[in-house]
Structures are given as structure tokens and as C-alpha cells.
Amino acid sequence: MKKLFTLAAVLGMLTFGASSFVSAQEGNNTAPDTALVQQDTLAVQQDSAAQTEAVALVVEEESLHKAIKTKFIEGGPGFMSSILLTLIFGLAIVIERIIYLNLSTTNTKKLLSNIEVALQKGGVEAAKEVCRNTRGPVASIFYQGLDRTHEGIDVVEKSIVTYGSVMMGQLEKGLTWISLFIAVAPMLGFMGTVIGMIQAFDAIQAAGDISPSLVAGGIKVALITTVFGLVVAIILQLFYNYLLSKIDSITNEMEDASVSLLDLLVKFNLKK
């Protein structure tokens, strides 16, 4: 009887342990499913937020473009178009100058090193060939100086100075037009403002009464041209100062490299 009771107790314990194990396994299987659902929900929320931000940016850009277009029309097509043309022409010259100045930048240390090696190996003709194969005003100045080495170092120095002035003129080409557009843009804006004010007073005279809405509307339309002209002048002025700083940097490199070339030629002639 005791054996039977003991056997029943052992079977009961085994059955309880198996059911607990199965429950634990089901809980473990359910936890990853819940985590996956949470991850999917978070990803959907992030995608929705990204789409909402993109839509908001598009709407903001459209509203900004629409506002600028509305103000442009309110300012009057005549003066606003003329100010816009100054901006277009000014930016065209600015882009051309930026490209030209970037192409005019030369690694002067590398160029002087190549010229020195060429002078030692092949003489002046080899150095001139190095200058011909190098772009930029510095290489052109060097070529003019090397081309007159047979006339003496003084002639070489004068040639470098003279041709350096020519290169400076090419670097500064077009800057006068940019400065002209910088001055003309706000003038056109002020002229549009004055004409708009005259038109506003003409409207008041025709109405025979001073209406606040009539005066405010006329003044607002008149001042739009001034704002647009000032904005154009500021944009072109920033690019103009950048171009001046770039030209100053190239000019300093030209002067330093020219002095180094003269020293190199003196050293080469002494060795020779």
C-alpha cells in the first residue's frame, strides 16, 4: 500500500513539472511575439513621423515660394523685373569669376620645385616646358620671366612685374560690373518706392478723401521694391567681397612665387 502511494506521489510530481515547463515555454514564445509587435509599431510610427515632416517641409516651401511670388507681383512687374535682371546678370558674372579664380589657383611650392628640377636637368627650356604644362597666372608669369633669362636678371624682373600687372587685370575682370549692379539694385528699388508713393497720392487725390487702407496699401506696395533692391545688393556684395579676398590671396601667391623664382634663377646662374 505504501509503494502504491509513493508511486502515485512520484507521478503527480512529474505531471506538475511537465505542465510548468510547457507553460514557461509558451511564455517565452509569447514574449518575442510581443516584442516584434512593439518594434513593428515603433517603425510604423517613425515612418509616419518622417512622412509628416516631409509633407510639412513641402508645404512650407510652397508657401514661401507663393509668398515671394505674391510680393513680386505686388511690387509691380516693371521695377521688380529690372531688379531681378540685375540679380541674374550679377550672379552670372559672379559664377564665371569664381570658376576662373578657382582654375587660376596654383600650387606654387610644387611648381617651383618642378622648375628647379627642370633647370638642373634640362636648363631653361625644360623649365619653360613645365610652365607651359601648368595652368594659372603664376605659371604664365614664370614663363615670361624664363623666356628672357638670356637678357639678364634685371630684364627678367621687369618682365615678371609687367606681366604680373596684366594677370592682375585679368583676375579683376568683371568686378566693375558687379559693383555697378550692387549700386543700381537699391537705386531701382528707391525709384520704384518714389513712383509708388506718387501713385498712392494720386489715388488719394482722385478719391477726394484720405482712406487709411488706401494709403497703407500704396505705401506697402511702394516699399516692396526697396526691400527687394536691398536684398539683391546684399547678396551681390557678399559675393563681391569673397571675390576680392580670393584675388588678394592669388596676388600674394604670385608675388611670393615671383621672388622665389628670381632667387632660383640667380642661384642657377651662379652655379652655371
C-alpha positions in Angstrom: 0.0 0.0 0.0 2.8 2.3 0.8 4.5 1.5 -2.5 1.3 2.4 -4.3 1.1 5.7 -2.5 4.7 6.5 -3.2 4.3 5.7 -6.9 1.2 8.0 -7.2 3.1 10.8 -5.5 6.0 10.5 -7.9 3.7 10.5 -10.9 1.9 13.6 -9.6 5.2 15.5 -9.2 6.3 14.5 -12.8 3.0 15.7 -14.2 3.2 19.1 -12.4 6.8 19.6 -13.5 5.9 18.9 -17.2 3.0 21.3 -17.1 5.1 24.0 -15.6 7.8 23.5 -18.2 5.2 23.8 -21.0 3.8 27.0 -19.5 7.2 28.5 -19.3 7.9 27.6 -22.9 4.6 29.2 -24.0 5.5 32.4 -22.0 8.9 32.5 -23.7 7.3 32.1 -27.1 4.8 34.8 -26.5 7.4 37.4 -25.3 9.3 37.6 -28.6 5.9 37.9 -30.4 5.0 40.9 -28.2 8.5 42.5 -28.8 8.1 42.1 -32.5 4.7 43.7 -32.5 6.1 46.6 -30.4 9.1 47.0 -32.9 6.7 47.0 -35.9 4.5 49.6 -34.2 7.5 51.8 -33.4 8.8 51.5 -37.1 5.3 52.5 -38.4 5.2 55.5 -36.0 8.7 56.6 -37.2 7.7 56.3 -40.8 4.5 58.3 -40.2 6.5 61.0 -38.4 9.1 61.1 -41.3 6.3 61.4 -43.8 4.6 64.1 -41.8 7.9 66.1 -41.6 8.4 65.7 -45.4 4.9 66.9 -46.1 5.4 69.9 -43.8 8.6 70.9 -45.5 7.0 70.7 -48.9 4.1 72.8 -47.7 6.5 75.3 -46.2 8.5 75.6 -49.4 5.3 76.0 -51.4 4.0 78.7 -49.1 7.4 80.6 -49.2 7.5 80.4 -53.0 3.9 81.6 -53.1 4.6 84.5 -50.8 7.7 85.6 -52.7 5.7 85.4 -56.0 2.9 87.4 -54.5 5.2 90.1 -53.2 6.9 90.3 -56.6 3.6 90.8 -58.3 2.5 93.4 -55.8 5.7 95.4 -56.2 5.0 96.0 -59.9 6.3 94.0 -62.8 8.4 96.9 -64.2 10.8 97.7 -61.4 10.7 94.3 -59.9 11.8 92.7 -63.2 14.6 95.2 -63.7 15.9 94.5 -60.2 15.6 90.8 -60.9 17.7 91.2 -64.1 20.4 92.9 -62.1 20.5 89.9 -59.8 20.6 87.4 -62.7 23.4 89.3 -64.5 25.3 89.9 -61.3 25.2 86.2 -60.3 26.2 85.1 -63.8 29.4 87.2 -63.6 30.0 86.0 -60.0 29.8 82.4 -61.1 32.1 82.9 -64.0 34.6 84.7 -61.8 34.5 82.0 -59.1 35.2 79.3 -61.7 38.0 81.4 -63.3 39.7 82.2 -59.9 39.5 78.6 -58.8 41.1 77.5 -62.0 43.8 80.2 -61.5 44.9 78.8 -58.2 48.3 77.0 -58.4 50.4 75.0 -56.0 53.3 77.4 -56.2 55.6 75.3 -54.0 55.2 72.3 -56.3 55.7 74.4 -59.4 58.9 76.0 -58.0 60.2 72.5 -57.1 59.5 71.2 -60.6 61.1 74.2 -62.2 64.2 73.8 -60.0 64.5 70.1 -61.1 63.9 71.1 -64.7 66.7 73.7 -64.5 69.1 71.2 -63.1 68.3 68.5 -65.7 67.4 70.3 -68.9 68.0 74.0 -68.4 65.7 76.9 -69.2 63.9 75.2 -72.0 62.9 72.3 -69.7 61.7 74.8 -67.1 59.7 76.7 -69.7 58.1 73.4 -70.7 57.0 72.9 -67.1 55.4 76.3 -67.1 53.6 75.6 -70.4 52.1 72.4 -68.9 50.8 74.2 -65.8 47.7 76.3 -65.8 47.2 79.6 -63.9 48.7 83.1 -63.9 51.7 82.1 -61.8 52.9 79.7 -64.4 52.3 82.3 -67.2 54.4 84.9 -65.3 57.1 82.3 -64.8 57.2 81.5 -68.4 57.6 85.2 -69.4 60.5 85.5 -66.9 62.2 82.4 -68.1 61.8 83.4 -71.7 64.1 86.4 -71.0 66.8 84.8 -68.9 69.3 85.4 -71.7 68.8 89.2 -71.3 69.8 89.3 -67.7 68.2 89.1 -64.3 67.1 92.7 -64.3 65.1 92.2 -67.5 63.6 89.1 -66.1 62.5 91.0 -63.0 60.9 93.8 -65.1 59.2 91.2 -67.3 57.7 89.5 -64.3 56.4 92.8 -62.8 54.9 93.9 -66.1 53.2 90.6 -66.9 52.0 90.4 -63.3 50.1 93.6 -63.8 48.5 92.1 -66.9 47.5 89.0 -64.9 46.0 91.2 -62.2 43.8 92.9 -64.7 42.5 89.5 -65.9 41.8 88.5 -62.3 39.9 91.7 -61.6 37.9 91.5 -64.9 34.2 91.8 -64.3 34.3 93.2 -60.8 33.3 96.6 -62.0 30.1 95.2 -63.4 29.3 93.5 -60.1 29.9 96.8 -58.2 27.7 98.5 -60.7 24.8 96.1 -60.1 25.3 96.5 -56.3 24.8 100.2 -56.7 22.0 100.0 -59.3 19.8 97.5 -57.5 18.9 99.7 -54.4 18.6 102.7 -56.7 15.9 101.0 -58.8 14.2 99.9 -55.6 14.2 103.5 -54.3 12.9 104.8 -57.6 10.1 102.2 -57.5 9.2 103.4 -54.0 9.1 107.0 -55.0 6.9 106.2 -58.0 4.7 104.1 -55.9 4.3 106.9 -53.4 3.3 109.3 -56.2 0.7 106.8 -57.4 -0.6 106.5 -53.9 -1.1 110.2 -53.5 -2.7 110.3 -57.0 -5.2 107.7 -55.8 -5.9 109.8 -52.7 -6.4 112.9 -54.8 -8.7 111.0 -57.1 -10.7 109.6 -54.2 -11.0 113.0 -52.6 -10.6 111.5 -49.2 -7.7 110.1 -47.1 -8.5 106.4 -46.5 -6.2 104.5 -44.2 -6.5 101.4 -46.3 -5.7 103.3 -49.5 -2.6 105.0 -48.0 -1.3 101.8 -46.3 -1.8 99.7 -49.4 0.0 102.2 -51.6 3.0 102.6 -49.2 3.3 98.8 -48.8 3.5 98.2 -52.5 6.0 101.0 -52.9 8.3 99.7 -50.2 8.4 96.2 -51.6 10.7 97.4 -54.4 13.1 98.9 -51.9 13.3 95.7 -49.9 13.9 93.6 -53.0 16.6 96.0 -54.2 18.4 95.9 -50.9 18.3 92.1 -50.8 19.8 91.9 -54.2 22.5 94.4 -53.3 23.4 92.5 -50.1 23.7 89.1 -52.0 25.9 90.6 -54.6 28.0 92.5 -52.0 28.8 89.2 -50.2 30.0 87.5 -53.4 31.9 90.7 -54.3 33.9 90.6 -51.1 34.5 86.9 -51.5 36.0 87.5 -55.0 38.2 90.3 -53.6 39.6 88.1 -50.9 40.2 85.3 -53.5 42.1 87.8 -55.8 44.2 89.1 -52.9 45.2 85.5 -52.0 46.2 84.7 -55.6 48.1 88.0 -55.8 50.1 87.3 -52.7 51.0 83.9 -54.0 52.1 85.5 -57.3 54.4 88.0 -55.6 55.9 85.4 -53.2 56.5 82.9 -56.0 58.0 85.6 -58.3 60.6 86.5 -55.6 61.4 82.8 -55.2 61.8 82.3 -59.0 64.2 85.3 -59.1 66.3 83.8 -56.3 66.2 80.4 -58.1 67.4 82.0 -61.3 70.2 83.8 -59.5 71.3 80.6 -57.8 71.2 78.7 -61.1 73.3 81.4 -63.0 75.8 81.4 -60.2 76.2 77.6 -60.4 76.4 77.9 -64.2 
